[in-house]
Every structure is written in C-alpha cells, then in structure tokens.
Amino acid sequence: MNGLEDKENPRVHIARLEAEKESLILQVSVLTDQVEAQGEKIRELEFNIEEQNIKTEEMELQVEEVRCCFQFPLFLQSQRINKN
C-alpha cells in the first residue's frame, strides 16, 4: 500500500474492525453459554457423586450388619463345639 491508499481506507479499516468486534462479541457469547452449560453439568455430576457416596455408605453398613448376623451364630456354634 502506498500513502494515498492508507489515507483513503480508514473507513474500510474501521468497518473491518467493527466486523471483527461483532464476531468477537458473538464468540464470547457462545463461549459464555458453553461455560455455563459445563458448569451446570459439573454441578449435576458432583450431586450424583454425592448421592452415590451416600448409597455406598448405606450399603457398607448393610453389609456390616449382615456380616455381624452371620458371625454371631458362628461364634456361638464354635463356643458350643469348644465346650464339648
């Protein structure tokens, strides 16, 4: 470009910058929506993990109860055998 073209094209340059600005605004909007959606998905997953942790703890307690139910009679039986 020569000096004359530079002076003649400020409007074209401004129009290009305005178009780039609008494009960037749209990109930021799309990315913001994506971040919000991902944040919501993360919150859902964290909630599901917490629910699964609670269920796991409940199952572990039930397993322990069952184990105790089986171990006590076995203990009594072994005591009877040892007495004989």
Secondary structure as GFF3:
##gff-version 3
##sequence-region A 1 84
A	DSSP	alpha_helix	3	8	.	.	.	ID=ss1
A	DSSP	alpha_helix	10	83	.	.	.	ID=ss2
###
